[in-house]
Each structure stands twice: as C-alpha cells, then as structure tokens.
Amino acid sequence: MRRPYYIFTSGKLMRKQNTLFFLPYKEEEELLEAAKVEEESFTDWELITEAGEFKKDFESLNKRVIPIDDVDSLMIFSEINFNARMLRFLTKKNIPAHLFNYYGHYSGSYYPREYLLSGFLLVNQVDHYKSRVKRMRLALQLVMGSGYNMLRNLKYYNGRAGDLTEYITKIEKHMDEVPLAEDIQQLMGFEGNIRQTYYAAFPTILGEKYDFEKRVKNPPDNAVNALISFGNAMVYTTCLTEIYRTQLSPLVSFLHEPGDRRYSLALDLAEIFKPLLADRVIFTCLNQGRIKHTDFERDLNFCHLSKNGRKAFVKAFEEKLQTTIMHRKLNRKVSYRRLIRLECYKLVKHITDAEAYEPFKAWW
C-alpha cells in the first residue's frame, strides 16, 4: 500500500529508473568537492554516474532510498532541489507533492495532470455548482457533517476534561439554524458560529497549560493557534491527495467559493475531517505531552511549530490516518485515510444521481 513520504531535511531529490534518492545538502557538498565540478552539472542521477570515478563516491554517501512504487505523495517541509525531469517523473507516476514554508505554513502543491478523467462527471459537478438548489443541498450537508463531528469531540471530552455542556447546547442550537440558511453566505455564517463556539471550549479541554482565547490566523499568535493552522493544512493536503485518486475535479466546490490559486473542493472535504483528524491529534499531542512548549518558536505576535514540533505532530497525524475502525455500512475495517477516499466516492455518486450524499459522521 502506498504511503506519503515526509521530508524535513534540505537536500536534493534524484532518480534512477523506478527509485528516488534523497541526498542531504551536506552529503551533496561532499560529492561536489570530490567531483571538483560546478553544481549545475548534477541535474540528475544519470549525469552523476556518467563519470565513473565519481560513482564510488556517490555510492558511499548517506543517501535515502525511496522506492517510487511505495510513494503516495510527497510532503516537503524543507528546501528541496529538483528539476523538470523530476517533475515529469512525478507526473508519470501520478505523485502529487505538497510544499510547506519555513514556518510550516502550506505554500502550494504540485498537482500532476489528472489521470482519471471523466467528462460526464465534470459536467455534472459543474452543474451541481451552478444550480442554486443542488449546491445548497451539498453545502448544507457539508456544514451539518462538520458540526456533528465537532459535537462528537465535545461530547467525548465532556466530563473527562471538564463541563462542556454549555458549548454543546450552543452548537446544537446553531445546527438547528443551519437548514434555515437561504444562501451560501448565510450558511457560511452559521458554520462560523458553530466553529467559534467549538473553539471556545478548547481551554476547558486543554486545561491551563496553554493560553488560548480565540482562533487567530495569519499569523497564529500562540501555540494552540499554531497547531490548529498546521493541523488544518495537513488535513487539506491529505484531502487533496485523495481527491486526486478519484475522478472529481478539485477546482469545483460547493461550500467554499471556487477561486484562483486554490483547490476549493479540498477545503469542502476538510471541513468534515478537521475535527476528527487535526483537532483530535492536537488534543492527544498536548494532553499526552508529545508536543511541549519548547516545540514552538515565538516572535512578536507570532508563533509557529519548530522543526521538532512539526515532526512530532506529523508522526501523530500519520498514526491517526493509519488507525482503522469498523465501518458500519461496509462491515470491515477501514483507515481514517480511506474514510476520506470513501467520502469522495459518495460525492461522485451524488453528482451522478446514483445516491444522495450524506456526510460522514463519527459514531465513537
């Protein structure tokens, strides 16, 4: 089974046949010194091994081997050097790459050409966006699924971490208002009210270890906000990868408005899974001490995860994605990652009028 590869060390990606090699910058410098040539000469593995006297030097270096058939996606958190040949190789193998900047903020994705094309599905997906009734039906379900999963988190921690009854009651009232929305803007407003109440319960769940009053973005102002931003970005890129494995277009969405320079359908799906993936991983990491105060770097009105902090979160996040549950309808165990793919398939069935869409709702 393919899996994502996370790269935290700066270096160069190279290839040989069906294998990727990652060479850390320090090791690359040693190779350049041994070859006594300019860095520009090393554009790919083939050019490196053309000079037989340098091959032995390269073989002795601490390169990391990445079997290409084992790669589902690349998650890059460092400075990586690769060229057009590498991008063509990723395209050939249908491997998306997601890039994050120095602060761990999502920068963008290399999204290879779509290999599961369906003109019929695309036409119907656009039709569901352009039709007010059809779009509202899907957007409403996405908000209800997101709100329900937030409620599940609060009900799980109610009594375990403190009294969350007040927040649960408020969210239930907000959810009663959701079906009354007349347009997308009003629906987004109701969703914002639900999420604001949900975040207001975080101090009770996390205790007094971390100072968190409200959700602050661009940039995050404290440790909890930094974790939320990073966790949401991880869910977004995971959803985008799963969309790529289906015939859905990531550009046509229903709750979020499609726009330039973003894959808005991934934002739609992320709303459902952020409470189950990002938020639960945050609670686990902080309550179990897997991420500590020392794992954050602070500046004036700005806070972000350190490299070690990102590694700790990614490890916990990947463990969550690989965790399996017994699916009620399929009557077999599926992973959290697979749940996202199944959600894509449910959208496909709805868009093609095969089966009405019902959002995933956690029952545990």
C-alpha positions in Angstrom: 0.0 0.0 0.0 1.4 3.4 -0.9 2.0 6.0 1.7 3.0 9.6 2.0 6.7 10.5 2.5 7.6 13.4 4.7 10.8 15.3 4.0 12.1 17.6 6.8 15.8 17.8 5.7 17.0 20.1 3.0 18.7 18.4 0.1 18.3 17.1 -3.5 15.9 14.6 -5.0 17.3 12.4 -7.7 16.1 9.4 -9.6 17.4 6.2 -11.1 14.8 4.0 -13.0 12.0 3.5 -10.6 13.8 4.7 -7.5 14.0 8.1 -5.9 17.1 9.1 -4.0 17.3 11.9 -1.5 20.7 13.4 -0.8 21.0 15.8 2.1 22.8 19.1 1.2 25.8 18.2 3.4 26.3 15.0 1.5 25.8 16.7 -1.8 28.6 19.2 -0.9 30.9 16.3 -0.3 30.1 14.9 -3.7 30.7 18.2 -5.4 34.1 18.5 -3.7 35.1 15.0 -4.8 34.0 15.7 -8.3 35.5 19.2 -8.4 32.9 20.5 -10.8 30.1 23.0 -10.6 26.8 22.1 -9.0 24.9 22.8 -12.2 26.5 19.7 -13.7 24.5 17.5 -11.4 21.0 17.7 -12.9 20.0 14.1 -12.4 21.3 10.7 -11.3 22.3 9.8 -14.9 24.7 12.8 -15.1 26.2 12.0 -11.7 27.0 8.4 -12.6 28.3 9.2 -16.1 31.7 10.0 -14.6 32.8 6.6 -13.4 35.4 7.9 -11.0 32.6 9.7 -9.1 30.2 6.8 -8.8 32.0 5.2 -5.9 32.0 8.5 -4.0 28.2 8.8 -4.6 27.6 5.2 -3.5 29.4 5.8 -0.2 27.2 8.8 0.7 24.3 8.7 3.1 21.6 8.8 0.5 18.0 7.8 1.4 16.3 5.4 -1.0 12.6 6.0 -1.7 11.0 3.2 -3.8 8.7 5.1 -6.2 6.0 2.4 -6.2 5.8 2.9 -2.4 5.1 6.7 -2.7 1.5 8.0 -2.5 2.6 11.7 -2.1 5.5 13.9 -1.0 5.1 16.3 1.9 8.0 18.7 1.8 8.9 20.9 4.8 12.4 21.9 3.8 14.4 23.3 0.9 14.4 20.7 -1.9 16.4 20.9 -5.1 14.9 19.1 -8.1 14.5 19.8 -11.8 11.9 19.5 -14.6 13.0 15.8 -15.1 11.9 15.1 -11.6 8.6 16.8 -12.0 8.0 14.8 -15.2 8.9 11.6 -13.3 6.3 12.5 -10.5 3.7 13.2 -13.2 4.4 9.9 -14.9 3.9 8.1 -11.6 0.9 10.2 -10.5 2.5 11.5 -7.4 1.4 14.9 -6.0 3.9 17.0 -3.9 2.8 19.4 -1.2 5.1 22.2 -0.1 5.3 24.0 3.2 7.4 27.1 4.0 10.0 27.6 6.8 7.2 28.3 9.3 5.3 25.2 8.4 2.6 27.1 6.5 1.2 25.5 3.4 2.7 27.1 0.3 1.2 25.1 -2.6 1.1 21.8 -4.4 2.5 20.2 -7.5 -0.7 18.6 -8.8 0.2 16.2 -11.7 -2.1 16.1 -14.7 -5.3 14.2 -13.9 -5.2 10.6 -15.0 -8.7 9.6 -14.0 -10.7 11.8 -16.4 -14.4 11.8 -16.8 -16.1 14.4 -18.9 -19.5 13.2 -17.8 -18.6 13.6 -14.1 -17.0 17.1 -14.7 -20.1 18.3 -16.5 -22.4 17.1 -13.7 -20.0 18.5 -11.0 -20.2 22.0 -12.6 -24.0 21.6 -12.9 -24.3 21.0 -9.2 -22.3 24.1 -8.5 -24.3 26.3 -10.9 -27.6 25.1 -9.7 -28.5 27.0 -6.5 -30.8 24.2 -5.2 -28.2 21.4 -5.9 -25.3 23.4 -4.5 -27.2 24.3 -1.3 -28.1 20.7 -0.8 -24.5 19.6 -0.8 -23.2 22.7 1.1 -25.8 22.1 3.8 -24.7 18.5 4.3 -21.1 19.5 4.5 -21.8 22.0 7.3 -24.0 19.5 9.1 -21.3 16.9 8.9 -18.7 19.3 10.2 -20.9 20.5 13.0 -21.8 16.9 14.0 -18.1 15.8 14.2 -17.3 18.9 16.3 -20.1 17.9 18.7 -18.7 14.4 18.9 -15.4 15.8 20.1 -17.0 17.9 22.8 -19.3 15.1 24.0 -16.2 12.8 24.2 -14.4 15.3 26.4 -17.4 16.4 28.4 -16.8 15.2 31.9 -13.3 13.9 31.0 -11.8 17.3 30.7 -14.5 19.4 32.4 -18.0 20.6 31.9 -18.7 21.3 28.3 -22.5 21.2 28.4 -22.8 25.0 27.7 -20.8 24.7 24.5 -22.6 21.6 23.4 -26.0 23.2 23.9 -25.0 26.3 21.9 -23.7 24.3 19.0 -26.9 22.2 18.9 -28.9 25.4 18.7 -26.7 26.7 15.9 -27.1 23.5 14.0 -30.9 23.8 14.2 -30.5 27.1 12.3 -28.4 25.6 9.5 -31.3 24.2 7.5 -32.9 27.7 7.5 -30.0 29.3 5.5 -31.2 30.9 2.3 -27.8 31.2 0.6 -24.2 30.1 0.8 -23.1 33.3 2.6 -25.7 32.8 5.4 -24.7 29.1 5.6 -21.1 30.0 6.0 -22.1 32.4 8.7 -23.9 29.6 10.6 -20.8 27.4 10.2 -18.7 30.2 11.6 -20.9 30.5 14.7 -20.6 26.7 15.2 -16.8 26.8 14.9 -16.4 29.9 17.1 -18.4 28.1 19.9 -16.4 25.0 19.4 -13.0 26.8 19.7 -14.3 28.5 22.9 -14.4 25.0 24.5 -10.7 24.4 23.8 -9.4 26.0 27.1 -11.5 23.6 29.1 -10.3 20.6 27.1 -6.6 21.6 27.2 -6.6 22.9 30.8 -4.4 25.7 31.9 -1.2 24.6 30.2 -1.8 26.7 27.1 -3.2 30.2 26.7 -5.9 30.1 24.1 -8.8 32.6 24.0 -9.9 32.7 20.4 -8.9 31.5 16.9 -6.3 33.7 15.3 -4.9 33.2 11.8 -2.4 34.9 9.6 -0.3 34.6 11.6 -1.1 32.4 14.6 -0.5 34.3 17.9 0.0 31.3 20.3 0.9 27.6 20.4 -2.7 26.3 20.1 -3.4 28.5 17.1 -0.2 27.4 15.5 -1.2 23.8 16.0 -4.7 24.4 14.5 -3.2 26.1 11.4 -0.7 23.4 10.9 -3.2 20.6 11.5 -5.7 22.1 9.1 -3.1 22.4 6.4 -2.3 18.7 6.9 -5.9 17.8 6.6 -6.3 19.9 3.5 -3.3 18.4 1.7 -4.5 14.9 2.6 -7.9 15.6 1.2 -6.4 17.0 -2.0 -4.3 13.8 -2.4 -7.4 11.6 -2.0 -9.4 13.8 -4.5 -6.6 13.3 -7.0 -7.1 9.5 -6.7 -10.7 9.9 -7.9 -12.4 11.4 -11.0 -13.5 14.6 -9.1 -12.2 18.0 -10.1 -10.6 19.7 -7.1 -11.4 23.1 -8.6 -15.2 22.8 -8.4 -16.6 23.1 -4.9 -19.9 23.7 -3.2 -19.5 25.2 0.2 -16.4 27.3 -0.5 -16.4 29.5 -3.5 -14.2 28.3 -6.3 -11.4 30.8 -6.9 -8.0 31.3 -8.3 -4.9 29.5 -7.0 -6.7 27.1 -4.7 -8.3 23.6 -4.8 -11.6 24.6 -3.2 -13.1 21.1 -3.1 -10.3 20.0 -0.7 -11.5 22.8 1.6 -15.0 21.4 1.5 -13.9 17.9 2.4 -11.5 19.2 5.1 -14.4 20.8 7.0 -15.7 17.3 7.8 -12.4 15.8 8.8 -10.7 18.6 10.6 -12.4 17.7 13.9 -11.6 14.0 13.5 -8.0 14.4 12.4 -6.4 17.8 13.2 -8.3 18.6 16.4 -8.1 15.1 17.9 -4.3 14.9 17.2 -3.9 18.3 18.8 -5.7 17.2 22.0 -3.6 14.0 22.1 -0.3 15.7 21.5 -0.8 18.4 24.1 -2.6 16.3 26.8 0.0 13.5 26.5 3.0 15.8 26.3 4.1 14.7 22.9 4.4 18.3 22.0 5.7 20.7 24.6 6.2 24.5 25.0 9.8 24.0 23.8 8.5 22.8 20.4 7.3 26.3 19.4 9.2 29.3 18.2 7.8 32.7 19.1 8.3 36.2 17.7 6.4 39.4 18.1 2.6 38.4 17.9 3.6 35.3 16.0 4.1 31.7 16.9 4.9 28.6 14.9 6.0 25.0 15.4 9.7 24.2 15.4 11.1 21.5 13.2 11.0 19.0 16.1 7.4 20.1 16.8 6.3 19.6 13.2 7.9 16.1 13.2 6.1 15.2 16.4 2.8 16.4 15.1 3.3 14.7 11.7 4.1 11.4 13.4 0.9 11.6 15.5 -1.1 12.7 12.5 0.1 9.8 10.3 -0.6 7.3 13.2 -4.2 8.7 13.2 -4.5 8.3 9.4 -3.4 4.7 9.7 -5.8 3.9 12.6 -8.6 1.6 11.5 -12.3 1.5 12.5 -15.0 -1.0 11.8 -17.1 0.7 9.1 -20.8 0.3 9.8 -22.0 0.1 6.2 -19.0 -1.8 4.7 -18.8 -4.1 7.7 -15.0 -4.1 7.5 -12.1 -2.2 9.0 -11.0 1.0 7.1 -8.4 3.6 7.9 -9.1 7.2 8.6 -7.3 8.0 5.3 -9.6 5.6 3.5 -12.6 7.4 5.0 -11.6 10.5 3.0 -11.5 8.5 -0.2 -14.9 7.0 0.6 -16.2 10.5 1.1 -15.0 11.4 -2.4 -16.8 8.4 -3.8 -20.0 9.4 -2.0 -19.8 12.8 -3.7 -19.3 11.1 -7.1 -22.5 9.0 -6.5 -24.5 12.1 -5.5 -23.3 14.1 -8.5 -24.2 11.3 -10.9 -27.6 10.9 -9.2 -26.8 7.4 -8.1 -27.2 8.0 -4.3 -28.0 11.1 -2.2 -24.9 12.4 -0.3 -24.8 12.0 3.4 -21.7 13.3 5.2 -19.5 11.1 7.3 -20.5 11.3 11.0 -18.3 9.8 13.7 -20.1 7.4 16.0 -17.3 6.8 18.5 
